[in-house]
Amino acid sequence: MLLVTAVEPSAQNLAAGRTLYVDKCSGCHNLHMPAEHTPEEWKGYVAYMTSEAKITPEEAQAISRYLAATSARGRGMASSGNAGAGGR
């Protein structure tokens, strides 16, 4: 049996995701606090905004990882560490 454990994103990766979130998203609208939405909701929002905001898949993944991890922490949930930019 293969056991897969969640890995916390590094502080450096989260900082990069936060920087992208601020730089790429605040130009068009007010930023939301990560805890305003669940990690799953963030994945959907980021997936939708990827084409709207003209961000690369790698940027979307970093932003999604940051938002999902900080949302989970703000809600007292364990972070999955692998929050991709999947659709809703």
Secondary structure, DSSP 8 states (H G I E B T S, - for coil): ----------HHHHHHHHHHHHHHHTTTS----GGGS-HHHHHHHHHHHHHHTT--HHHHHHHHHHHHHHHHHHTT----S-------
